[in-house]
Amino acid sequence: MRDTQRARVYDAEQLVRSVFDRAAEFGQRTVEVHGSRLTLPVERKFASVDSVQQYCDRVLALGWVVATWERAGVPIRVRARAGNIAAHYESGQAVLAVPLHAQTSARGRTAWALRELVVLHELAHHLEPRPEAVAAHGPEFCSRYVDLADGVIGPEAGLLLRLTFHDSGVRLG
């Protein structure tokens, strides 16, 4: 299945992560989006593979997650990934691989993948019941990701992600 939205999804996510980064950096959690004022919740950051594993276990055990997605009952294993380029999900083994190495950016060196938005992105892949039948970043994935951000981080995060996807031409389904 061709993953036609992949680049748009990644670009939109980068914009959302930047908004959260700036809110944390400057302590100004209120942002204006499409004429609405949103007070962004705090996005969790992680210190280790173990803390990401514990977070994933807790998210997959949430009652509404279990009731919504059958694959929430499938345990996920978190492991470190070499390099610093990307986190990824291995569906055959139910493994979430996160890079622990810092990446240099305008704001210094950060372990960019050890954050809630990145982990929820990978959990949205894990919850897909038919990974071989749909595009990895297709409308189904994007809706699941928005739902996770909304329900776990907060409705403001879900709205910001949804609006940014819309503005970037990302389809939800």
C-alpha positions, 0 to 999 in steps of 0.5 A, spaced: 500 500 500 502 506 497 503 511 503 502 518 500 501 522 506 507 520 509 511 527 508 505 531 509 504 527 516 511 528 518 511 535 516 505 537 520 507 533 526 514 537 526 510 543 526 506 541 532 512 539 536 515 546 535 509 549 538 509 545 544 517 546 544 516 553 544 510 553 549 515 549 554 521 554 552 518 560 553 513 558 559 507 561 554 502 555 554 497 559 550 497 559 543 492 562 537 490 557 532 485 559 527 482 564 531 481 560 537 486 561 544 488 554 546 492 553 553 496 547 551 497 541 556 504 539 558 507 534 553 511 528 557 518 527 556 522 521 557 528 519 560 529 512 558 527 506 554 524 503 561 520 510 562 517 509 555 515 502 556 511 504 562 508 509 559 506 505 553 503 499 558 499 505 561 496 508 555 494 501 552 491 499 559 486 505 559 479 503 559 477 507 553 483 505 549 482 498 550 474 499 549 476 502 542 482 498 539 482 491 540 490 491 539 491 495 545 491 488 548 497 486 544 503 488 549 508 492 546 516 492 547 520 498 547 527 498 545 533 503 543 534 504 536 541 506 533 542 513 531 538 519 532 534 519 525 527 516 527 523 512 531 519 506 528 514 501 529 515 494 527 508 491 527 511 483 526 514 483 533 510 489 536 516 493 537 517 500 538 524 502 537 526 509 539 533 513 538 536 515 545 541 519 542 541 527 542 540 530 535 543 537 534 537 543 533 537 550 533 535 549 541 541 545 542 542 537 543 535 534 544 533 526 545 527 528 540 524 522 540 523 521 547 517 525 548 509 524 548 507 526 541 512 521 538 511 515 542 503 516 541 505 516 533 508 509 534 502 507 538 497 509 533 501 504 528 501 499 534 493 499 534 492 498 527 488 492 526 490 491 519 497 494 517 498 490 511 491 493 508 492 500 509 497 505 508 502 506 514 500 514 515 493 513 511 487 517 514 485 511 519 492 512 522 491 519 522 484 519 526 487 514 531 493 518 532 489 525 533 484 520 538 490 518 542 493 525 543 486 528 544 485 522 550 492 522 553 495 529 552 488 533 552 483 535 547 487 542 546 493 537 543 488 533 539 485 539 536 492 542 534 494 536 531 487 535 527 487 543 525 495 542 523 493 536 519 487 539 515 492 545 514 497 540 511 492 537 507 493 530 511 486 526 510 483 523 516 478 517 516 
